Amino acid sequence: MSKKFNEHFPLETVSVIKTYQNDFGTIQAVDNVSLQVAPGEFVALVGPSGSGKTTMLSILAALLQPTSGKILLDGEDLSAMDDATRVAMRREKIGFTFQANNLIPYLTAVENVELMLRLNNKLDKAGKLRARELLARLGLGERLNNLTGQLSGGQQQRVAIARALIHEPSLVLADEPTASLDTERAFQVVETFAGLIHEQERAGIMVTHDLRMCEYVDRVLQMQDGRLVGVYSGSRNIKAFINGGQNAAWEGSTKQ
């Protein structure tokens, strides 16, 4: 059984490092990153290509083991678990939505959402009702029985959001969820996602290249060269960061 640490934060990382070896030496993909995400907090993880944000997201998703450091999910150290325990924890306590929404094309909208309940042995009457209610909340009440190909890009992304939240995970991760959407639909999707993160008190992290989407988050974590180089919170500071960083108060880099 894994040791439990601080359970106040659904997600906490402590001095996470990820290195790779190549013909030229050691690459430090993630360099001593420590962070915390509170219940009901929606955080954006931003940075240029090669900054380490995608590697960091994979580590948070329990898809990639860090070289060193701790990943605490509800106080339990993912990095100390064996593979089977880590897979079970990922399935039960982490929700995902990706740039490619990965919906199953031969399932309807509601069946795609119910799939997460089925995988967690929670597909009972109450779960089926919750899936329908969540999709209706996302404006898809008339599209429950439509196949993926019968939905627009924005509708598909909303189905993916419902699927990420339906099993009531502690942590929800979104990797470039608006990259394939036009501006209007992108803002709608992120605003809806943020609202549900706050309402359901999940810890949420979104990786995005589009700084405009940071308008809806509670905090922005900026990565560069594998390090956490900026932390911005409060609407004024976040807006200043979106507009080029002028007058944004930097709160620190490695530990909040």
C-alpha positions, 0 to 999 in steps of 0.5 A: 500500500502506498504511503499517504501524504498531504490530502488537502490538495487533490494534486501535488507534485514535489521536485519532479524531474524527468530526464532522457538520454540521447546520443548527445547526453542527458535531456532534462525534459522536466526540471524540479517542478513542484506545484499544487492544485486545489479542489475546484481550481482550474489551472492553465499550463503554458509554454512554447514547444519543447518547454516540457508542458506535454511531458509534465501532463503525461507524468500527471496523467500517470502515463509516464514515470518521473525520473525522481520526485513525487506525484501525489493524487489525493495524498497517494504517491503515484510514482511509488505505485506498481503498474497495476495499482497506478493503472487502477488509480488513473482509471478511477481518479483521473479524467482526460480530454485531448486535442483529438477527442478520441471518441469511439465512432460507433458509439452514440454520445451518451454511450461514449460518456457511459463508457467511463462508468462501465470501465469503473464498474459504475454503470448503474441506473443512477450513472446512466441518468447522470450521463444524460443529465451531464450531456444535457447540461452541456447543451447536448440533450437533443444529441444523446443518441447521435453517433460521433460523425453526426456531431460538430467539432464543438459538440464532440469536444463537449462529449469528451468533457462529459466523459472526462467528468462522469466518473467523478475524478479528483483530477481532470486533465485537458491537452489542447482541448480547443486546438481544432475548434474555431475561436467562438467554439473554443471560448464556449468549450473552455468556459463550460469546462471551467464552470464544471471544474468549479461547480464539481470541485475537481482539480483541473489542468489545461495545457494550451498554446492559445493564451486567450483561453487563460481568461477562464482559468484561476491560475497560469503556470508558465514553463520554459526549458523544463522549469516552472518559470512563472505563476500568475493568479487573479484576473488582473495578472492573468489578463496582463500575462495574456496581453504580453506579460506587461504589469503581470505580477510574477509569484514565483517559480518552483513552489506555491 
